[in-house]
Amino acid sequence: MRLVATLVLTAAVSVPGAELVFQSGFEPDTHIVPLNSKEGLDADVTIKGIDKSVPAPNDWVADWNGKFKFHYTGAKHAIQHAAIVKEPGTENSVLHFWIKGKEGRTTKYRVQANIYDNTMCGSELTYRVRLFIHPDFNKLKTFPGRIGWMTIAEFWNNPGWGPWKYPFRTGLGVHKIKEGPVENFYFGSHGQKLGVDEEGNRNVKHWGPGTLWSEHSTVPVPIGRWFELEVYLREGDEQHGRLVVSIREGDGPKQTVLDITNWMQHPKATEQDGWQINPMKIYTHYKHVDHIRNNGGALQCYWDDFRFWRGDAREVGTAATEPASATGARKGGS
């Protein structure tokens, strides 16, 4: 029997200090289009349309100032892509990330959403999105080694590319923390800086030596079940920087899986200049993709009901702030 959970997307409800920037359930009025007509769906793509199933702000172009897109590594729609599809067995539209890979490739794989506009994201943000990690992911339980590189979200302050000084990144991953067969995967995160000289020019190319902190959750990651993922992120030093990750399955309670107070900016940074983020992402080593494919599957997940706020919106959705009814309700298996 398939259980059905209902999630209500909010009208423009906020709490003090939090502004709803955007929401969408990827319904039929939204669609993915190529950024480059010559390369088509084999290159980076964007998403357009107004999701009329939910209240404003719900315009993928206007509300993001045209800055929202999907980025691939190595492209080629036949081996990896983002697509809006029907959730299997329902009429509910969802965003599907799919990586099949190919034999002989020895480079990383990536499908990710880009919001590279720090004025849109601000220095403090909250977002929620429903996530279904496909049961094919369980094939990685027999991967012989540990898996510390399976990123499902990443946050930049500032990026390690372009003219930015004082690059810092943190993120969220699904990790296999032991060698050999395992029963569960766990959420993990770390904060990393790139080395810079006194003028802020990079003198180290790799992030690993600049790891400032690293933490794992003790809460198993739900696989093959819908859950709501909530991320709260605040730029700041080791006393004021904050990353809080929570999950909720169905109508159950919200469960905090990571609560980190630590560096959320480069230690040499002297001002807060906002985040650039990948709120939905699959980024990993080709060996992980190969292992799933060689065992008859693909690395894939579904996303639904994406909401983004500037500020701390963790209390939005409590009895005090969630409206008794809203315009758009979404259904999905859980």
C-alpha positions in Angstrom: 0.0 0.0 0.0 1.3 3.4 -0.9 1.1 6.0 1.8 0.3 9.6 0.8 1.6 12.6 2.6 0.3 16.2 1.9 2.5 19.3 2.1 1.0 22.7 1.9 3.1 25.4 0.3 2.7 28.7 2.1 1.2 31.9 1.0 3.5 34.9 1.6 3.8 34.1 5.3 7.0 35.2 7.1 8.4 35.6 10.5 10.3 38.7 11.7 13.6 38.9 9.8 12.6 36.3 7.1 11.4 37.1 3.6 9.9 34.5 1.3 11.9 34.9 -2.0 10.5 32.0 -4.0 8.4 28.8 -4.0 7.5 26.2 -6.6 6.4 22.6 -6.8 7.7 22.1 -10.4 4.2 21.9 -11.7 3.3 21.9 -15.5 3.5 25.7 -15.9 7.3 25.4 -15.3 9.6 23.8 -17.9 13.3 23.3 -18.5 14.9 24.9 -21.6 18.4 25.0 -23.0 20.6 28.0 -22.3 22.4 27.4 -25.6 20.1 26.4 -28.4 23.0 25.0 -30.4 24.0 22.5 -27.7 20.4 22.0 -26.5 19.8 19.7 -23.5 23.4 18.4 -23.8 24.6 21.6 -22.1 23.6 23.7 -19.1 19.9 24.4 -18.9 17.6 26.8 -17.1 14.0 26.7 -15.9 11.2 29.1 -16.9 7.6 29.6 -16.2 5.2 30.6 -13.4 4.0 27.9 -11.1 0.4 28.8 -10.9 -0.3 26.0 -8.4 1.2 28.1 -5.6 0.9 31.8 -4.6 3.6 34.3 -5.6 6.6 34.6 -5.5 6.5 31.8 -8.1 8.1 33.1 -11.2 11.3 31.2 -12.1 12.8 34.0 -14.1 11.6 37.3 -12.5 11.9 36.2 -8.9 15.5 35.0 -9.5 16.5 37.9 -11.8 17.2 35.2 -14.4 20.0 33.8 -12.3 18.7 30.3 -11.7 20.1 27.5 -13.9 21.2 23.9 -13.9 24.9 23.0 -14.4 26.4 19.7 -15.5 29.9 18.4 -15.7 30.6 16.6 -19.0 27.0 17.3 -20.1 25.4 14.9 -22.5 21.7 14.4 -21.7 22.0 10.6 -22.3 24.3 10.1 -19.3 23.2 12.8 -16.8 20.5 15.5 -16.7 17.9 17.4 -14.8 14.3 17.1 -16.0 10.7 17.8 -14.8 8.8 14.5 -14.8 5.8 12.9 -13.3 6.6 11.3 -10.0 6.3 7.5 -10.7 2.7 6.3 -10.0 1.2 9.8 -9.6 0.3 13.0 -11.6 2.6 15.0 -9.3 5.3 16.9 -11.2 8.8 16.7 -9.7 12.4 17.6 -10.6 14.4 14.5 -11.4 18.3 14.4 -11.2 19.6 11.4 -13.0 23.2 10.2 -13.6 23.7 6.9 -15.4 27.3 7.6 -16.5 29.2 5.6 -19.0 31.9 2.9 -19.1 35.4 4.2 -19.3 34.8 7.8 -18.0 37.3 8.7 -15.3 36.0 12.2 -14.4 33.5 13.4 -11.8 29.8 13.6 -12.3 27.6 16.6 -11.4 24.0 17.8 -11.8 23.3 20.9 -9.7 21.0 23.9 -9.4 23.0 27.2 -9.4 21.9 30.4 -7.6 25.0 32.5 -8.0 23.7 35.9 -6.9 24.8 36.8 -3.4 22.5 39.8 -3.3 19.5 37.4 -3.8 20.7 34.9 -1.2 22.0 37.4 1.4 24.2 36.4 4.4 21.5 34.5 6.2 19.1 32.1 4.4 16.7 29.2 4.9 15.3 26.8 2.3 13.1 23.7 2.3 12.7 21.1 -0.4 11.2 17.6 -0.4 13.7 14.9 -1.5 13.3 11.3 -2.5 16.6 9.5 -2.9 15.9 6.6 -5.3 16.4 3.0 -3.9 19.1 2.5 -6.4 21.3 4.4 -4.0 21.2 1.4 -1.7 23.5 -0.4 -4.2 26.3 1.8 -2.7 25.9 -0.1 0.6 28.2 -2.7 -1.0 30.8 -0.2 -2.3 34.1 -1.5 -0.8 35.4 1.8 0.5 34.1 4.8 2.4 32.2 7.5 0.6 32.9 11.0 1.8 32.1 12.7 -1.5 28.4 12.5 -2.4 27.3 16.2 -2.2 23.6 17.0 -2.3 24.0 20.8 -1.5 26.9 23.2 -1.5 27.2 26.8 -0.3 29.9 29.3 -1.3 31.2 32.3 0.6 33.0 33.1 -1.6 33.4 30.8 -4.7 36.8 29.4 -5.6 36.4 30.7 -9.2 36.3 34.1 -10.7 37.6 37.3 -9.0 36.4 36.5 -5.5 38.7 37.0 -2.5 38.7 34.8 0.6 37.0 31.7 -0.8 35.1 29.5 1.6 32.7 26.6 1.1 30.5 24.4 3.2 27.8 21.9 2.1 25.8 18.8 2.8 26.7 15.2 1.8 25.3 11.7 2.1 28.2 9.6 3.4 29.2 6.0 3.8 31.4 6.3 6.9 32.8 2.7 7.0 34.6 0.4 4.6 32.8 -2.8 3.5 29.0 -3.4 3.6 26.9 -1.0 5.7 23.3 -0.7 6.8 22.9 3.1 6.6 24.2 6.3 5.2 24.7 9.5 7.2 24.6 13.2 6.6 27.9 15.0 6.8 29.3 18.5 6.3 32.6 20.4 6.5 33.9 23.9 6.2 36.9 24.6 3.9 38.9 27.7 3.0 41.4 28.3 0.2 44.8 29.6 1.2 45.4 33.3 0.4 48.2 35.8 0.8 47.9 39.1 2.7 46.2 40.7 -0.4 43.7 37.9 -0.6 45.2 36.3 -3.7 44.9 32.5 -3.7 48.2 30.6 -3.1 46.6 27.2 -2.8 44.5 25.5 -5.5 42.9 22.7 -3.4 40.4 22.9 -0.7 41.4 19.8 1.4 44.4 21.4 3.2 42.1 24.3 4.3 39.5 22.1 6.2 38.4 24.1 9.2 35.9 21.7 10.6 34.1 18.4 9.7 31.0 16.8 11.3 28.7 13.8 10.7 25.2 13.1 11.9 24.2 10.0 13.8 20.7 10.1 12.1 20.4 7.6 9.1 19.5 9.2 5.8 16.1 8.1 4.5 16.5 6.2 1.2 13.5 5.3 -0.9 11.2 7.6 1.2 10.1 11.2 0.7 11.4 13.6 3.4 11.5 17.3 3.8 15.0 18.8 4.0 15.5 22.1 5.7 18.7 24.1 5.6 19.5 27.2 7.6 22.8 29.0 6.9 24.3 32.1 8.4 27.6 33.7 7.4 29.9 34.4 10.3 33.1 33.6 12.2 33.7 30.6 14.4 31.4 32.0 17.2 28.6 33.3 14.9 28.6 31.2 11.7 25.8 28.6 11.7 24.6 25.6 9.7 21.5 23.8 10.8 20.1 20.8 8.8 16.8 19.2 9.7 14.6 16.6 8.1 11.0 15.6 8.5 9.2 12.5 7.1 5.5 12.8 6.3 3.6 14.4 9.2 6.2 13.4 11.7 8.3 15.8 13.8 11.2 17.9 12.5 14.5 16.2 13.4 17.7 18.2 13.6 20.5 16.1 12.0 23.3 18.7 12.1 23.6 21.9 14.2 27.0 23.5 13.6 28.3 26.8 15.1 31.7 27.4 13.4 33.4 29.3 10.6 30.9 30.1 7.8 33.3 32.4 6.0 37.0 32.6 5.3 38.9 33.5 8.6 40.5 36.5 6.8 37.2 37.9 5.5 36.4 41.3 7.0 32.9 41.8 5.8 29.7 39.8 5.1 29.0 39.7 1.4 26.4 36.9 1.1 26.1 33.4 -0.2 26.1 31.7 -3.7 24.5 28.3 -3.5 23.7 24.9 -5.0 20.6 24.1 -3.0 19.9 20.9 -5.0 22.8 18.8 -6.2 24.4 15.5 -7.0 28.2 15.7 -7.2 30.5 12.7 -6.8 33.3 10.5 -8.0 32.9 8.4 -11.2 33.6 5.2 -9.2 30.4 5.7 -7.2 28.3 6.1 -10.4 30.1 3.1 -11.9 29.2 0.9 -8.9 25.5 1.7 -9.1 25.4 1.3 -12.9 27.3 -2.0 -12.9 24.8 -3.3 -10.4 21.8 -2.4 -12.6 20.9 1.1 -11.4 21.5 4.8 -11.8 22.3 7.6 -9.3 19.1 9.5 -9.1 16.7 11.5 -6.9 13.5 13.5 -7.0 13.0 17.0 -5.6 9.7 18.7 -5.0 8.2 21.8 -3.2 11.1 24.1 -3.1 10.8 27.2 -0.9 13.6 29.8 -0.2 13.7 32.6 2.3 16.3 35.3 3.1 16.7 35.2 6.8 15.8 32.7 9.5 12.6 31.0 8.5 12.9 27.9 10.6 9.7 28.8 12.6 7.7 29.2 9.4 5.3 26.2 9.3 4.7 26.1 13.0 1.2 26.4 14.3 1.8 30.1 14.9 2.9 30.9 11.4 1.5 28.4 8.9 -1.9 29.4 7.5 -4.8 27.1 8.2 -5.2 26.6 4.4 -3.2 27.6 1.4 -3.7 27.8 -2.3 -1.5 25.0 -3.4 -1.3 21.5 -1.9 1.2 18.9 -3.1 1.0 15.1 -2.9 3.9 12.7 -2.9 4.7 9.2 -1.8 6.4 8.7 1.5 
